Amino acid sequence: MKCFYCGKHLLLGLALAFMFGCEDEQEAWLEDADTFELRVEENEQAPEVPYEDEGFIAEEEAEAEEVWEGFEEGEEPVAVAAAASVSFPSLSTSAYAAGYCRSTTNNTPVYTSSSVNIRGTSSPYQAYAATVYAADEVYVYSINATSAYISYPVGSTRRYGYLRTSDLSAANFGENITAKASATTYRRPSGASYGSIYVGDTVRAVASVSGYVQVFYTAKSGSRAWKIGYVTQAAYNSMKGSTTAPPVASSWQYPMSGYTVSLGWGGINSSKPANRNRHVALDLYGNNTNIFAAASGTVAAVGTQSENGNFVVLSHTLSGSTVYSFYAHLKSRPNLSKGQGVSKGQIIGVMGRTGGGNGGGLGGFGEHLHFSIMDRLDSGGAYYGYTPAFSGNKTTYMGTTFYNPAYVIQNGKLP
């Protein structure tokens, strides 16, 4: 590669200087290289240089490859490890995927070739050596086990280059599904929300990281065909649509058999106000419409409420405390009375769409059960279904503490 300004073959000279151990020459070539990179960075576009013989360019890059890899600023020489083999979707400039780098720092390096070991301008119109910031949304036009061809924002324009695949994905897991439940996606594990997956969307899982699954999912908008985001493991399991309850080693069970989760604990309902759109319950639906008591207890309240429709509230003793399970939007319920004892698995209603549930619930399901567990009795059934953003398996809002029903059922105790 020749410097546009001085005509020197920077990479070849740098390689020769280090091969023969000349410290003065090393410093001189590094100064030229630094000057070149600085001059390019000061220009909005990389300088257009005359085409050179492609064979010479390839030979020059090959000679300099090992040397240049060791001279990233602040880095030691490292081997470029290929990512595990997974099935990435077919991408192009007319059907790209949008997402974010894994790193939360502003130093993900951009390379000038698919070998992801050369930085700096190596051919006309190629992006100069740069880094992708954590807040930069990257467009991915092709990806394989080693590298991804991408563009990244610079002001109001986009520049092009290559990333190591490992900077985009751990690539350690592969599975293709059609979503059977909705889910919220995130830019990174435990990061900012990125969008939603809806029932029927094509989902391609590519990595499992820290309790999250990284997925490509259909999100068509113009030339964008996919988004790359993360969903919680629980949300991913719901999207797979398991039709049987997982084994439970506790005195609690799910209140439906053959159910699917349409909106899980902590899920985001985009139709709700942004400051109170996090779900503090499970929305369940299925072909078996009978609703069962999730645990043995006592009928605490029955009635009808404007938003929650026909409901039943049961009281239980758990972890030394009194808690209440809430079953809403029921089509009908047997003749239950306050103070009546019920057994786990006893039918206490039929799934419906009464009250605010008549809009169909998230994902377009009409009849569904809204099931929640909390520490306070509201005999009028006016429990909130959504709260401000939270994390973990419990949250307190307006004087009521809500518990993740899935956690209680699986563990037989309060979180």
C-alpha positions as CSV (number, residue, x, y, z in Angstrom):
1,M,0.0,0.0,0.0
2,K,1.4,3.4,-1.0
3,C,0.9,6.5,1.0
4,F,-1.1,9.0,-1.1
5,Y,1.0,11.8,0.2
6,C,4.6,10.5,0.1
7,G,4.5,7.5,-2.2
8,K,6.1,5.1,0.3
9,H,5.0,1.5,0.5
10,L,4.1,1.7,4.2
11,L,3.3,-1.8,5.0
12,L,6.1,-3.4,3.1
13,G,8.6,-0.9,4.6
14,L,7.3,-1.5,8.1
15,A,7.6,-5.3,7.6
16,L,11.2,-5.1,6.3
17,A,12.2,-2.7,9.1
18,F,11.0,-5.1,11.7
19,M,12.4,-8.2,10.0
20,F,15.9,-6.8,10.0
21,G,15.7,-5.2,13.4
22,C,16.7,-1.7,12.5
23,E,15.3,0.5,15.3
24,D,15.8,3.8,13.5
25,E,14.0,2.4,10.4
26,Q,11.3,1.0,12.6
27,E,10.6,4.4,14.2
28,A,10.7,6.2,10.9
29,W,8.2,3.8,9.3
30,L,5.9,4.0,12.3
31,E,6.0,7.8,12.2
32,D,5.1,7.6,8.5
33,A,2.3,5.2,9.2
34,D,1.0,7.3,12.0
35,T,1.1,10.4,9.9
36,F,-0.8,8.7,7.1
37,E,-3.5,7.4,9.4
38,L,-3.8,10.9,11.0
39,R,-4.1,12.6,7.6
40,V,-6.8,10.1,6.5
41,E,-8.8,10.6,9.8
42,E,-8.7,14.4,9.2
43,N,-10.5,13.9,5.9
44,E,-14.2,12.9,5.7
45,Q,-13.5,10.4,3.0
46,A,-10.4,8.3,2.5
47,P,-8.2,9.7,-0.3
48,E,-8.7,8.1,-3.7
49,V,-5.4,6.6,-4.7
50,P,-4.5,5.1,-8.1
51,Y,-5.1,1.4,-8.5
52,E,-2.0,-0.6,-8.2
53,D,-1.3,-4.1,-9.5
54,E,-3.6,-6.4,-7.6
55,G,-1.0,-9.1,-7.3
56,F,1.5,-6.7,-5.7
57,I,-1.2,-5.4,-3.3
58,A,-2.0,-9.0,-2.2
59,E,1.7,-9.9,-1.8
60,E,2.4,-6.7,0.1
61,E,-0.5,-7.4,2.5
62,A,0.6,-11.0,3.0
63,E,4.1,-9.9,3.9
64,A,2.9,-7.3,6.3
65,E,0.1,-9.3,7.9
66,E,1.9,-10.6,10.9
67,V,3.7,-7.4,11.6
68,W,0.7,-5.1,11.3
69,E,-1.4,-7.3,13.6
70,G,1.0,-6.6,16.4
71,F,0.9,-2.8,16.1
72,E,-2.6,-1.8,16.9
73,E,-2.3,1.1,19.3
74,G,-2.4,-0.2,22.8
75,E,-2.7,-3.8,21.8
76,E,-0.4,-6.9,21.8
77,P,-0.3,-9.2,18.8
78,V,-3.2,-11.7,19.0
79,A,-4.4,-14.6,16.9
80,V,-7.7,-14.1,15.1
81,A,-9.9,-17.0,16.3
82,A,-12.7,-18.1,14.1
83,A,-16.1,-18.2,15.6
84,A,-18.0,-21.4,16.2
85,S,-19.9,-22.7,13.1
86,V,-23.5,-21.5,13.2
87,S,-26.0,-20.9,10.5
88,F,-26.2,-17.2,9.9
89,P,-28.9,-15.9,7.5
90,S,-28.1,-14.9,4.0
91,L,-27.5,-11.1,3.9
92,S,-26.9,-8.5,1.3
93,T,-27.0,-4.7,0.8
94,S,-30.6,-5.1,-0.2
95,A,-31.4,-7.4,2.7
96,Y,-29.1,-6.5,5.6
97,A,-29.3,-7.1,9.4
98,A,-29.0,-4.2,11.9
99,G,-27.5,-4.7,15.4
100,Y,-24.8,-3.6,17.8
101,C,-21.3,-4.8,18.7
102,R,-20.9,-6.9,21.8
103,S,-18.5,-4.4,23.4
104,T,-19.9,-1.6,25.6
105,T,-16.8,0.4,25.0
106,N,-15.9,2.6,22.0
107,N,-13.1,0.6,20.6
108,T,-14.4,-2.3,18.4
109,P,-11.8,-2.2,15.6
110,V,-12.8,-2.0,11.9
111,Y,-10.6,-3.8,9.3
112,T,-10.1,-3.3,5.6
113,S,-10.4,-6.9,4.4
114,S,-12.3,-10.0,5.3
115,S,-9.1,-11.5,6.8
116,V,-9.7,-9.0,9.6
117,N,-6.0,-8.4,10.3
118,I,-5.2,-5.3,8.3
119,R,-6.2,-1.8,9.3
120,G,-5.7,1.3,7.2
121,T,-6.5,2.1,3.6
122,S,-5.5,-0.7,1.3
123,S,-7.6,0.0,-1.8
124,P,-9.5,2.9,-3.2
125,Y,-12.8,3.9,-1.5
126,Q,-12.1,1.5,1.4
127,A,-12.9,2.7,4.9
128,Y,-9.8,3.8,6.8
129,A,-8.8,2.3,10.1
130,A,-11.4,3.2,12.7
131,T,-13.5,1.9,15.6
132,V,-17.2,1.3,16.1
133,Y,-18.7,2.9,19.2
134,A,-21.0,1.2,21.6
135,A,-23.9,3.4,20.6
136,D,-23.4,2.8,16.8
137,E,-26.0,0.7,15.1
138,V,-24.1,-1.5,12.6
139,Y,-25.6,-2.7,9.3
140,V,-24.3,-6.2,8.4
141,Y,-24.3,-7.1,4.7
142,S,-22.6,-10.5,5.0
143,I,-21.3,-12.6,7.8
144,N,-19.4,-15.9,8.2
145,A,-17.4,-17.7,10.9
146,T,-14.5,-15.2,10.6
147,S,-15.7,-11.8,9.5
148,A,-18.7,-9.6,8.8
149,Y,-18.9,-6.9,6.1
150,I,-20.6,-3.9,7.7
151,S,-21.3,-0.2,7.6
152,Y,-21.2,2.1,10.6
153,P,-22.4,5.7,11.2
154,V,-20.0,8.6,10.9
155,G,-22.0,11.8,11.3
156,S,-24.8,11.8,8.7
157,T,-23.0,9.2,6.5
158,R,-22.0,5.6,6.8
159,R,-18.6,4.1,6.2
160,Y,-17.8,0.5,5.3
161,G,-15.3,-2.1,6.6
162,Y,-15.1,-5.5,8.2
163,L,-15.5,-6.7,11.8
164,R,-14.4,-9.9,13.4
165,T,-17.5,-12.1,13.8
166,S,-16.6,-12.6,17.4
167,D,-17.1,-8.8,18.0
168,L,-20.7,-9.3,16.8
169,S,-21.6,-12.7,18.2
170,A,-20.3,-15.5,20.4
171,A,-21.7,-17.8,17.7
172,N,-21.9,-20.8,20.1
173,F,-25.5,-21.9,19.5
174,G,-27.7,-22.5,16.5
175,E,-31.5,-23.1,16.2
176,N,-34.2,-21.9,13.8
177,I,-37.8,-21.3,15.2
178,T,-41.0,-19.6,14.3
179,A,-42.0,-17.5,17.3
180,K,-45.1,-18.8,19.1
181,A,-45.0,-16.0,21.7
182,S,-44.0,-12.3,21.7
183,A,-40.7,-11.2,23.3
184,T,-38.8,-8.0,24.0
185,T,-35.3,-7.8,22.4
186,Y,-32.3,-6.0,23.8
187,R,-29.1,-4.5,22.2
188,R,-27.0,-6.6,24.6
189,P,-27.5,-8.8,27.6
190,S,-29.1,-6.6,30.3
191,G,-28.8,-3.7,27.9
192,A,-31.2,-1.2,26.4
193,S,-34.4,-2.5,24.7
194,Y,-34.1,-2.8,20.9
195,G,-37.5,-3.9,19.7
196,S,-40.0,-6.8,19.8
197,I,-40.5,-10.2,18.2
198,Y,-44.1,-11.1,17.4
199,V,-45.9,-14.3,16.9
200,G,-45.1,-15.8,13.5
201,D,-41.7,-14.1,13.2
202,T,-38.8,-16.1,11.9
203,V,-36.1,-16.3,14.6
204,R,-32.6,-17.7,14.1
205,A,-30.7,-18.2,17.4
206,V,-26.9,-17.9,17.1
207,A,-25.5,-17.6,20.6
208,S,-26.3,-18.2,24.3
209,V,-24.7,-15.7,26.7
210,S,-25.3,-15.0,30.4
211,G,-28.9,-16.1,30.5
212,Y,-29.7,-14.5,27.2
213,V,-30.1,-15.9,23.6
214,Q,-28.8,-13.8,20.7
215,V,-31.1,-14.0,17.7
216,F,-31.5,-12.7,14.2
217,Y,-35.2,-12.0,13.8
218,T,-37.3,-10.7,10.9
219,A,-37.8,-6.9,11.1
220,K,-38.4,-5.7,7.5
221,S,-38.1,-1.9,6.9
222,G,-36.7,-0.7,3.6
223,S,-33.6,-2.7,2.8
224,R,-33.4,-4.0,6.4
225,A,-34.5,-7.6,6.6
226,W,-33.3,-8.6,10.1
227,K,-32.4,-7.3,13.4
228,I,-29.8,-8.8,15.7
229,G,-30.8,-8.7,19.4
230,Y,-30.9,-10.6,22.6
231,V,-33.9,-12.1,24.4
232,T,-33.9,-13.6,27.9
233,Q,-33.7,-17.4,28.1
234,A,-37.2,-17.5,29.5
235,A,-38.6,-15.4,26.7
236,Y,-36.8,-17.7,24.2
237,N,-38.3,-20.7,25.7
238,S,-41.7,-19.1,25.5
239,M,-41.1,-18.3,21.8
240,K,-40.4,-21.9,21.2
241,G,-43.9,-22.6,22.5
242,S,-43.5,-25.5,24.8
243,T,-46.9,-27.0,25.2
244,T,-46.4,-28.7,28.5
245,A,-45.4,-27.3,31.9
246,P,-41.8,-27.9,33.0
247,P,-41.4,-30.3,35.9
248,V,-42.2,-28.6,39.2
249,A,-40.7,-29.6,42.5
250,S,-43.0,-27.4,44.6
251,S,-46.6,-27.1,45.9
252,W,-47.4,-24.8,43.0
253,Q,-48.4,-25.5,39.3
254,Y,-49.2,-23.5,36.2
255,P,-52.9,-22.6,36.1
256,M,-53.4,-24.1,32.6
257,S,-52.3,-27.2,30.8
258,G,-51.1,-27.2,27.2
259,Y,-50.4,-23.4,27.6
260,T,-48.3,-21.0,25.6
261,V,-47.0,-17.7,27.2
262,S,-48.1,-14.8,25.0
263,L,-46.5,-12.2,27.3
264,G,-44.1,-13.1,30.1
265,W,-42.9,-11.5,33.3
266,G,-41.2,-8.2,32.6
267,G,-42.3,-8.2,29.0
268,I,-43.0,-4.9,27.3
269,N,-46.4,-4.1,25.9
270,S,-45.8,-1.3,23.3
271,S,-49.5,-0.3,23.4
272,K,-49.1,0.9,27.0
273,P,-47.5,4.2,28.1
274,A,-43.7,4.0,28.0
275,N,-43.4,4.8,31.7
276,R,-45.6,1.9,32.7
277,N,-45.4,-0.9,30.2
278,R,-43.6,-3.7,32.0
279,H,-45.7,-6.8,32.6
280,V,-46.0,-8.0,36.2
281,A,-47.8,-11.3,35.3
282,L,-48.0,-14.1,32.8
283,D,-50.4,-14.0,29.9
284,L,-51.3,-17.6,29.0
285,Y,-53.4,-19.2,26.3
286,G,-54.1,-22.6,24.9
287,N,-56.6,-25.1,23.5
288,N,-57.5,-26.4,27.0
289,T,-59.5,-23.5,28.4
290,N,-59.9,-24.7,32.0
291,I,-58.2,-22.6,34.6
292,F,-56.9,-24.4,37.7
293,A,-55.9,-23.2,41.1
294,A,-52.1,-22.8,41.0
295,A,-51.8,-23.9,44.7
296,S,-54.1,-25.0,47.5
297,G,-55.6,-22.1,49.4
298,T,-58.7,-20.1,50.1
299,V,-61.0,-18.0,47.9
300,A,-60.2,-14.4,48.9
301,A,-62.4,-12.6,46.4
302,V,-64.4,-13.1,43.2
303,G,-66.1,-10.5,41.0
304,T,-65.9,-8.4,37.9
305,Q,-63.7,-5.4,37.3
306,S,-63.6,-3.0,34.3
307,E,-60.1,-3.8,33.1
308,N,-59.6,-7.3,34.5
309,G,-63.0,-8.6,33.7
310,N,-64.3,-11.6,35.6
311,F,-61.6,-12.6,38.2
312,V,-60.8,-14.9,41.1
313,V,-58.3,-14.1,43.9
314,L,-57.0,-17.0,46.1
315,S,-54.9,-16.6,49.3
316,H,-52.0,-18.9,50.1
317,T,-49.3,-19.2,52.7
318,L,-45.8,-19.3,51.2
319,S,-42.4,-18.7,52.8
320,G,-44.2,-17.8,56.0
321,S,-46.2,-15.0,54.3
322,T,-49.7,-14.6,52.9
323,V,-49.7,-14.2,49.2
324,Y,-52.5,-13.9,46.6
325,S,-52.8,-15.5,43.2
326,F,-54.9,-13.6,40.7
327,Y,-56.8,-15.0,37.7
328,A,-58.3,-12.4,35.3
329,H,-60.3,-12.1,32.0
330,L,-62.3,-15.3,32.8
331,K,-65.2,-16.2,30.5
332,S,-66.9,-17.9,33.4
333,R,-66.2,-19.4,36.8
334,P,-68.0,-21.9,39.1
335,N,-70.0,-20.8,42.1
336,L,-67.1,-19.9,44.3
337,S,-67.6,-18.0,47.6
338,K,-65.3,-16.1,49.8
339,G,-63.6,-18.3,52.4
340,Q,-64.1,-21.4,50.4
341,G,-61.1,-23.8,50.4
342,V,-59.7,-24.9,47.1
343,S,-57.1,-27.6,46.1
344,K,-54.2,-27.3,43.7
345,G,-55.4,-28.2,40.3
346,Q,-59.1,-27.5,41.1
347,I,-61.0,-25.8,38.2
348,I,-61.8,-22.3,39.2
349,G,-62.8,-20.8,35.8
350,V,-62.7,-20.8,32.0
351,M,-60.3,-18.8,29.9
352,G,-61.9,-15.7,28.3
353,R,-61.5,-12.1,27.1
354,T,-63.6,-10.1,29.5
355,G,-62.7,-6.6,30.7
356,G,-59.6,-4.9,29.2
357,G,-58.6,-8.3,27.8
358,N,-61.2,-8.2,25.1
359,G,-58.7,-6.5,22.8
360,G,-57.0,-9.8,22.4
361,G,-53.8,-9.4,24.4
362,L,-50.3,-8.9,23.0
363,G,-49.7,-11.0,19.9
364,G,-53.3,-10.9,18.8
365,F,-54.7,-13.7,21.0
366,G,-58.3,-13.1,22.0
367,E,-58.9,-15.4,24.9
368,H,-56.2,-15.6,27.5
369,L,-55.5,-15.8,31.2
370,H,-53.8,-13.0,33.1
371,F,-52.1,-14.7,36.0
372,S,-50.2,-12.8,38.8
373,I,-49.0,-13.3,42.4
374,M,-48.8,-10.5,44.9
375,D,-48.6,-9.7,48.6
376,R,-51.8,-7.6,48.9
377,L,-55.5,-8.3,48.6
378,D,-57.6,-6.1,46.4
379,S,-61.1,-7.5,46.9
380,G,-62.3,-5.4,43.9
381,G,-59.8,-7.0,41.6
382,A,-58.2,-3.7,40.6
383,Y,-54.7,-5.0,40.3
384,Y,-52.2,-3.3,38.0
385,G,-51.0,-5.4,35.1
386,Y,-48.1,-3.1,34.2
387,T,-45.5,-1.1,36.1
388,P,-42.5,1.0,35.3
389,A,-39.3,-0.7,34.3
390,F,-37.7,-3.1,36.8
391,S,-35.4,-6.1,37.0
392,G,-35.4,-9.3,38.9
393,N,-38.2,-11.6,40.1
394,K,-40.2,-9.1,42.1
395,T,-41.1,-5.4,42.0
396,T,-43.2,-3.1,44.2
397,Y,-45.6,-0.6,42.6
398,M,-48.3,1.5,44.3
399,G,-48.0,-0.4,47.6
400,T,-48.2,-3.9,46.1
401,T,-45.3,-6.3,45.6
402,F,-45.6,-8.5,42.6
403,Y,-43.7,-11.8,42.3
404,N,-42.7,-13.6,39.1
405,P,-45.2,-16.5,38.9
406,A,-42.7,-18.6,37.0
407,Y,-40.1,-18.3,39.8
408,V,-42.7,-19.1,42.5
409,I,-43.9,-22.2,40.6
410,Q,-40.5,-23.5,39.9
411,N,-39.0,-22.9,43.3
412,G,-42.0,-23.2,45.7
413,K,-40.9,-20.0,47.5
414,L,-40.9,-16.3,47.2
415,P,-37.9,-14.6,45.4
